[in-house]
Amino acid sequence: MQKFLSVLLATAAIGIGAAAAQTGSSGPMSRPSATPQGAAPGQSGTILSERDVIEKLTAEGYNNVGSLKREGNIYSADAMKNGRKVSLSIDARSGKVDTH
C-alpha cells in the first residue's frame, strides 16, 4: 500500500510539472520591454513600453523627459533638447518622434 501511494504521488507530481511547463512563464519578470498589446483594427505589432520610449528619446539627444502619457498608439511627452523645451508626439509602434 505504501509503495502504491509513493507511485501515485510521483505520477501526480510529474503531471503537474508537465502542465506547468506547457503554460510558460507569465510573471512580471518574464515580460519583454516591448509589450504586445491588443492591436487596433488593421494594425499589428507591439507597443513600445515607456522605458523604450525614454531610451529612444535619450539616444536622440532629448533629456529631462517628463509628462510621458500614451493615448492609443501615440505617446506624448515634454523634454529638453539643445537647451530648449519641446513637446513631443511619439508613435507607440514605430517610435517615430515629432515635435510640435
Buried (B, 14 or more C-beta within 10 A) or exposed (E): EEEEEEEEEEEEEEEEEEEEEEEEEEEEEEEEEBEEBEEEEEEEEBBBBBEBBBBBBEEEEBEEBEEBEBEEBEBBBBBBBEEEEBEBBBBBBEBEBEEE
